[in-house]
Amino acid sequence: MRFDGTRGPKIGVFADCTDISMPILDLAKACEERGFTGLFLNEHTHIPVDSSRSQYPPGGPIPERYARFWDPYIALSFVAAQTSLEIGPTVSLVGEHDPIALAKAVATLDVLSEGRLVLGVGWGWNREEFEAHGFPANRRAQVLGETLQLMTSLWTEEIASYSGEFLDLKPSRSWPKPYQKPRPPILLGVPPSPRNFERIAAWADGWVPMGNALFDSDLPRHLDAIAEQWEARGRTEAFRLSILLTGFRRPGDANAMTAVAMGPAQASDVLERAEKVRAERLIVGGLGHVGADKILPRLDRLADAFGKALR
């Protein structure tokens, strides 16, 4: 399997976009001024007050800020218009969208940004949120797969059609087609498992592993397993690996720290690890759901830590 990260990783920023965090355009311009190459956002359409059947992945109560997330596609269109940054949702819950409307929105954003969109997708952990969109929570992965296949048909075919268990599209025409061909890179944000490696090879163009996977000793083995699936499907295009980094080492490990606390030594370690697994992109988070007075010093510290690796 050929990787697309042979020139060393780009370094982008993962942040919250809400009514009480640093204004998104100010943050985007600050990232660009410091040499970061991209800005990536999270997505939740809403948070049901009763989410008792859903386990928040880090444990504990669901943070209040999750209900405040702005629409990432609209927010990122403003970022694309006023910066040269790469843009994208780190994980968009595409199964919670009308797939025909989302395909048009994604293609439009890719055209207007002249191919700077990176589409991270997943099926999410909040069962009640997903069910509010009309699908059973225990079929989230299937709905995601069908959504990606239907959208790809709209992006790549003059007359598109699709028939699945949950989604159906009669022969239809839709423009614009994406700027990137055949589509913006789709990165599946899912935990490592044999079934998910099959899904990555079947539906996506790469992987965005969560939970500081850069420090997981099994990461090379996981990539080998994806390569087997990739090659079994006869795929020859480059594999795209983005790494979400919210800390140095894993929580509880010796010398663990948040990403924004890293110094040059830790950043050098991170870059060496990323290059070893041929990551195309590092997406660094942990800036916090706070204003510019706190975010800008953290961004400066990150920029100082990564130094000349920033472009």
C-alpha positions in Angstrom: 0.0 0.0 0.0 1.4 3.4 -1.0 1.1 6.2 1.5 0.6 9.9 0.7 2.7 11.1 3.6 6.2 10.5 2.2 7.2 14.2 2.5 6.6 14.5 6.2 3.4 15.5 7.9 1.5 18.8 7.5 0.5 20.2 10.9 -3.1 21.4 11.3 -5.2 22.5 14.3 -8.3 20.9 15.7 -10.6 23.3 17.5 -14.1 23.9 18.8 -16.4 26.4 17.0 -19.1 27.7 19.2 -20.7 31.0 20.3 -18.4 31.2 23.4 -15.1 30.0 22.0 -12.5 32.2 20.1 -14.2 33.5 16.9 -13.5 31.1 14.1 -12.1 33.5 11.6 -9.7 35.0 14.2 -8.5 31.6 15.1 -8.1 30.6 11.5 -6.0 33.6 10.7 -3.9 33.1 13.8 -3.2 29.5 12.8 -2.2 30.6 9.3 0.1 33.3 10.6 1.9 30.8 12.7 2.5 28.4 9.9 -0.2 25.7 10.6 -1.6 24.3 7.4 -5.2 23.5 8.3 -8.1 24.0 10.6 -10.5 21.1 11.5 -13.7 21.2 13.4 -16.0 18.7 15.2 -19.7 18.0 14.5 -22.8 17.3 16.6 -26.2 18.3 15.3 -27.6 18.5 18.8 -27.3 16.7 22.1 -30.5 15.1 23.4 -31.0 16.0 27.1 -31.7 12.3 27.7 -28.5 10.6 26.3 -28.6 7.9 29.0 -28.0 5.0 26.5 -24.8 6.7 25.1 -21.4 6.4 26.7 -19.2 9.5 26.2 -15.9 8.0 25.0 -13.6 9.6 27.5 -16.0 8.8 30.4 -18.0 11.1 32.6 -20.8 13.5 31.6 -21.1 14.9 28.1 -19.4 18.3 28.0 -21.9 21.2 27.7 -20.0 22.6 24.7 -21.0 19.7 22.5 -24.5 21.2 22.2 -23.0 24.5 21.1 -21.0 23.3 18.0 -21.7 25.3 14.9 -22.4 23.7 11.6 -18.8 22.9 10.4 -19.5 23.2 6.7 -20.8 26.7 7.0 -18.1 27.8 9.4 -15.4 26.4 7.2 -16.7 28.1 4.1 -15.9 31.4 5.9 -12.4 30.1 6.8 -11.8 29.0 3.2 -12.8 32.4 1.8 -10.3 34.3 4.0 -7.3 32.0 4.4 -5.4 29.4 2.4 -5.7 26.7 5.1 -6.8 23.1 4.5 -10.3 22.7 6.0 -12.5 19.9 7.1 -14.5 18.2 9.8 -12.3 15.9 11.8 -15.3 13.6 12.1 -18.5 14.6 10.3 -21.6 12.5 11.3 -22.6 12.2 7.7 -25.3 9.7 8.4 -27.2 12.4 10.2 -27.5 14.5 7.0 -29.7 14.2 3.9 -27.1 12.6 1.7 -28.2 14.4 -1.5 -28.0 17.9 0.1 -24.8 17.0 1.9 -23.2 15.8 -1.4 -24.0 19.2 -3.0 -22.7 21.1 0.0 -19.4 19.2 0.2 -18.8 19.5 -3.6 -19.6 23.2 -3.4 -17.2 23.8 -0.5 -14.5 21.8 -2.3 -14.9 23.9 -5.5 -15.0 27.2 -3.7 -11.9 26.3 -1.7 -10.1 25.0 -4.8 -9.6 21.5 -3.4 -8.6 22.3 0.2 -11.3 20.1 1.8 -10.4 17.0 3.7 -13.6 15.0 4.8 -13.2 13.2 8.1 -16.3 11.1 8.7 -17.7 8.7 11.4 -20.9 7.3 12.8 -20.7 8.9 16.2 -21.2 7.6 19.8 -24.5 9.3 20.8 -27.2 6.9 20.1 -30.1 9.2 20.8 -28.6 11.9 18.6 -28.4 9.5 15.7 -31.9 8.1 16.2 -33.4 11.6 16.1 -32.4 11.6 12.4 -34.6 8.6 11.7 -32.3 5.6 11.7 -31.7 2.9 14.3 -28.6 3.5 16.4 -27.4 -0.1 16.0 -27.1 0.4 12.2 -25.0 3.6 12.3 -22.1 2.1 10.4 -24.3 0.7 7.7 -26.0 4.1 7.2 -22.6 5.8 7.1 -21.4 3.4 4.4 -24.6 3.9 2.3 -24.3 7.7 2.6 -20.7 7.7 1.4 -21.6 5.4 -1.5 -24.6 7.5 -2.6 -22.6 10.8 -2.3 -19.7 9.3 -4.3 -22.2 8.4 -7.1 -23.4 12.0 -7.2 -19.9 13.3 -7.2 -18.5 11.0 -10.0 -21.3 10.1 -12.3 -23.3 12.3 -14.8 -26.4 10.3 -14.0 -26.1 9.0 -10.4 -28.2 6.3 -8.8 -28.0 4.2 -5.6 -30.0 1.5 -3.9 -29.3 0.3 -0.4 -31.1 -0.9 2.7 -31.7 2.5 4.1 -31.0 4.9 1.2 -32.3 5.1 -2.4 -31.6 7.4 -5.2 -33.4 7.2 -8.5 -31.3 8.2 -11.6 -30.5 11.8 -11.0 -28.2 14.7 -12.2 -26.4 16.9 -9.7 -23.7 19.5 -9.9 -21.2 20.9 -9.0 -18.8 18.0 -9.1 -15.9 18.2 -6.6 -12.7 20.1 -7.4 -10.7 17.1 -6.3 -11.0 14.0 -8.4 -12.7 11.7 -8.0 -13.8 13.2 -4.7 -12.4 15.0 -1.7 -10.3 12.6 0.4 -12.6 10.7 2.8 -10.9 9.7 6.1 -12.8 7.3 8.3 -12.6 8.2 12.0 -13.2 4.8 13.7 -11.5 2.6 16.3 -9.1 -0.1 15.2 -10.7 -3.5 14.5 -10.7 -6.0 11.6 -14.2 -5.0 10.6 -13.4 -1.3 10.6 -10.3 -1.9 8.5 -12.5 -3.5 5.9 -14.8 -0.5 6.0 -11.8 1.9 5.5 -10.8 0.0 2.4 -14.3 -0.3 1.1 -15.6 3.2 1.7 -12.8 5.7 2.4 -9.4 7.0 1.2 -7.7 6.8 4.6 -8.0 6.7 8.3 -8.0 9.3 11.1 -7.4 7.2 14.3 -8.4 8.7 17.6 -7.1 8.6 21.2 -3.4 9.6 20.5 -2.9 6.5 18.4 0.5 7.8 17.5 1.7 6.3 20.8 -0.1 3.0 20.3 2.5 0.3 19.8 0.0 -1.6 17.7 -0.4 1.2 15.1 2.1 -0.3 12.6 0.2 -3.6 12.9 -3.1 -1.9 12.3 -1.7 -0.2 9.2 -0.5 -3.5 7.9 -4.0 -4.9 8.4 -5.5 -2.0 6.4 -2.9 -2.6 3.7 -4.1 -6.2 3.3 -7.7 -5.0 2.8 -6.5 -2.2 0.5 -4.7 -4.5 -1.8 -7.4 -7.2 -1.6 -9.7 -4.7 -3.2 -7.2 -3.8 -5.9 -6.8 -0.3 -4.7 -3.7 1.4 -6.1 -4.2 5.0 -5.0 -2.2 6.4 -2.1 -3.5 5.8 1.4 -4.2 8.9 3.4 -3.3 8.8 7.2 -4.1 11.7 9.4 -3.3 11.5 13.1 -5.4 13.4 15.7 -3.1 14.4 18.5 -4.6 15.7 21.8 -1.6 14.9 24.0 1.9 13.6 24.3 1.7 9.9 25.1 -1.5 8.3 26.3 -3.4 9.4 29.4 -1.8 7.6 32.4 1.5 6.9 30.7 4.7 8.2 32.2 5.5 11.7 31.1 2.0 12.2 29.6 0.9 15.7 28.9 -1.6 17.6 26.9 -0.6 18.6 23.3 -0.5 22.3 24.2 2.0 21.6 27.0 4.5 20.1 24.6 7.9 21.6 24.2 10.4 21.1 21.3 11.6 17.7 22.6 8.1 16.3 22.7 7.2 17.8 19.3 10.4 16.3 17.8 9.3 12.9 19.1 5.8 13.3 17.7 7.2 14.3 14.3 9.6 11.3 14.2 6.7 8.9 15.0 4.5 10.5 12.4 7.1 10.2 9.7 7.8 6.6 10.7 4.1 5.7 9.9 4.1 8.0 6.9 1.3 10.2 8.2 0.2 12.8 5.8 -1.1 15.1 8.5 -1.0 15.8 12.2 -4.2 17.4 13.6 -3.3 18.9 17.0 -6.1 19.6 19.5 -6.5 20.5 23.1 -6.6 24.3 22.7 -9.7 24.4 24.9 -13.2 25.8 24.7 -12.0 29.3 25.7 -11.4 32.8 24.3 -8.5 34.3 22.5 -6.8 35.4 25.7 -6.1 31.8 26.5 -6.0 30.1 23.0 -3.4 32.5 21.5 -0.7 31.8 24.1 -1.4 28.0 23.7 -1.1 28.4 19.9 2.2 30.2 20.3 3.5 27.5 22.5 2.6 24.9 19.9 4.2 26.9 17.1 7.4 27.3 19.2 7.4 23.5 19.9 7.1 22.5 16.2 9.4 25.3 15.0 10.7 24.8 11.5 8.3 21.8 10.9 5.6 24.4 10.3 5.2 25.6 6.7 
